[in-house]
Amino acid sequence: MIVRIMGEGQIDIAPADLDVLNTLDAELEAAIEAGEEETFRVRLHALLDKVRHVGKALPDDSLESSELILPPADASMDEVREMLGNEGLIPG
């Protein structure tokens, strides 16, 4: 699965890594629903760090189509709330 982190580039994620990413995504959603800014910030960074860790960065000139788009690390809670779909940032 090709994931784009806004402002950073594309990362190829193996299907086997989606479960842990979905768990982090659910924790991020819960923080947003609770309006907990500090927890939201920690969860967003944890999700993005895990994507960077388990994924393989694609070259900057890659023309792959992104299946998911994740917000940048400095995104506000409102910006991420707008990006959430029915299944969160990372569909299960």
Secondary structure, 3 states (H helix, E strand, C coil): CEEEECCCEEEECCHHHHHHHHHHHHHHHHHHHHCCHHHHHHHHHHHHHHHHHHCEECCCCCCCCCCEEECCCCCCHHHHHHHCECCECCCC
